[in-house]
Amino acid sequence: MTPNEWQTISFTVRMALIAMVLVMPPCLVVAWALARFRWPGKSFVETLVALPLVMPPVAVGLILLKIFSRRNPLGAYLESIGLGVIFTWRAVVLALAVMAMPMVIRTARVAFESVDPRLEQIARTLGAGEWRVFWRVTFPLALPGLAAAALLGFARALGEFGATMLVAGNIPGKTATISLGIWSAIQEGDGGDAAALRLLVASVLLAFIATWASEHFLAYSRRR
């Protein structure tokens, strides 16, 4: 591995971790609401959550590009306060988070649904309020599945390409992720094959570890 390749790998892992830290709280709220309640517009939210799974990643990237562009009021405002998104590391985090959200929400929803509602009802009959029931009963019992959701989201973020390319660009040392690094190396022709292969091995290893750990947590959750 060259220093630049290590930098690319380290950068990708950091961005994926930041994306997961930012995305987990809202994802858990949405997953819990979908798993436990009936409310108007629920089917619309379910469809909206699933969209990034079925849309081309470049289409998702184009939407993000339009929303956070300097020509858009939101993008212009963020730029004015020094928090510009497009073609920065923030754009990388944004793209990874958006593309990982569907997998996180769907897996977390299954984790919440696996908790026996009777246990929650028993806690309520003993005088516990809804938040106390959530933190003392629902969350601890769902935790292995939620850990699996975070790991699967992390694995998905590591491999993101299309949305990241569009909204963050492929700037070496600034926004280049493993996937973009592989693409760049391939574009170089024969001279970049070795670099592409090294980054590919790193990508496979990281994805394998994250997926293996998520399967471990899911298996533990099913045994409980």
N, C-alpha and C positions, 0 to 999 in steps of 0.2 A: 504494500500500500504506500502510495506517495502521501506527503503532507497534505496536499490539496484534497485527495480522496478521503483522508481521515477527517479533514475539516468538513467536507460535504456530509459524511456519515454523522458526525457529531451535531452538525447544524440541523439535519433532518430529525434526529432523535429529540433534540431540544424543542424544535417547533411542534413536533407531534405531542410531546409531553405538555407544553403550554396549551395547545389546542384542547387536550383532554381536561386539563384543570379548569379551563374556561367553560367548556361545553357540558361537563358532567352535571353541575347543579340544575340548569334549565332542563336538561334531558331527563333527569330523574323526576322533576316536577311533572313534566309532560307524560312520562311513562306511568307514573303513579295515578295521574288523573285519568289516563286512558284505561288503566287496569281496574280501577276501583269505582268509577262514577259514570253515570249516564247524563249527558248534557247536550243542549242544542249545538249543532255544529261539530259534534265529535267525529262523524264520518269525514267531514271536510278536513279536519286537522290530521286524521289518520292518512288521508290521501296526500296532504301537503308534506307530511313527514316522510312518506315513501317516495316522493318525487325524485330526490337526488339518486335513489337507487336505480331508477329506470331511465332517467334522462342522461344524454351524453354529458360527460364531465365538462367538455368544452362549452356546452350550453349553460351549465351552471356557472362556469367561469365568466361567460359573457354577461349573465345577469348580475353577478357581483361587480363586474367591471363597470356596468352602467350605473349601478347604485352608488358605488364609491368613487366614481370618476370625479375629477375636479369640476366638471361641468354640471354635476348634480348638486343640489343644495346640501345634502348630507356630506358628500365628499368635499365640497368647498369649505364647509364649516370645519370639518376635521383637519383639513389642510391649514386653515387659518389659525388653529390652536396648536399646530405642530404635531398633529397625529395623523398625517396623511397615510393612506393605506396602499394605494396602487403602486406596484413595483417596489415594495419594501418588504421587510420580514413580517410586518403585520399582515400583509396580503397572503403570505404563505400560511400563517396561523389561521386566517379567516377561511381560506380554501380547504385546508385540512379539517378544520372544525365542521364546516358545512357538509363536506362529503362523508365525514364519520358519524354525524348525528343520527341518520336513519338506523344504522346498525346498533348504535348505543341505545336508542330509544326502544327499538324492537326487542332487543335482548333484555333490557331492564324491565320492560313491560311483562315479559314472560316470568322474570324473577319475582315481580310483585304479585302476579297472578298465581304463582305457585305457593304463596303463603295462605294457609287455611284461614278463611274469613271467620271461622268459629273461634279461633284463638283471639282475634281482634274483638269479637263480640263479647267474649268472656272478660277481657280487659275493660270494656265499656261498662259491663254490668257491675264491675268492681269500683266504678267511679272514675275511671281514667278518661280524660278528654281526648279529642281526635289527635292532637299533636303528641300527647303522651303515648297514645296507642301506636302512632307511627314510629316514634323514636325508641320505644321500649319493646315493641312486638314486631311490627311490620319490617322496619329497616334491618334489625339484626338478623331476622330469619331470611330476608332477601339478600343479605350482604354478599354471600358467595356468587350469586347470579349477577349482582351489580358489579362485582370485581371482574367477572367474565365479560360483562358489557364494556367496561372501560378498556380492557385488554384487546377486545375485538376492534373497538374504535381506534385504539392506538395502532393496531396492525393495519387497519384500513388507511389511516392517515399516512403511515410510512410509505405506502405504495401509490399515493395520489399523484396524478400527472397532469391531466387535461385542464382542470380548473386552475391549478397552480400556475401552469404555463401561461394561461391567458391573463390572470389577474396580477401575478407577481413577476412574470417574465423569467428569464433564465440568466440571471446575472451572477457569474462566478464569484464566490466568496460573500455574496449578499442575499441571494434568493434561490440559488441552485440547490435542489434536493437530490436525493439518490436517484430517483426516477429521471429527473432532468439531466443529471450527470451521465446516466447510462445513454440517454438519447443523444446528448452532445458528443459522447465518445464514439457512438456508432456513426454519427455524421462525419467524423474525421476519416472514416474508411479503415483500412488495415492498421493504421497506426494507433487507432483508438480501441481496437478489439480487446487488448489485454486489460485496459482500464475499465472498459464496459464489463468484462467478465468479473473483475475484482469487485466492482460495485454491485453486480448481480449477486455474487456469493454473499456479500454483506447484507443485501436486501432480503435474500432468502433466509439467512440465519436469523435476522431480527424478526421477520414475519413468523418463522417457525417457532421461535421461543415465545412470542406473544400469543400465538394461536394455541400452542401446547399448554401454556399456563391457563388460558381461558377455558380450554377443555377440562383441565384439572378442576377448576372452580365449578364448572357446570356439573361435572360428575359428582363432586362433593355435595352440591346443592340438591341433586336428585336423590342422593343417599340419605339426606336428612329427613 
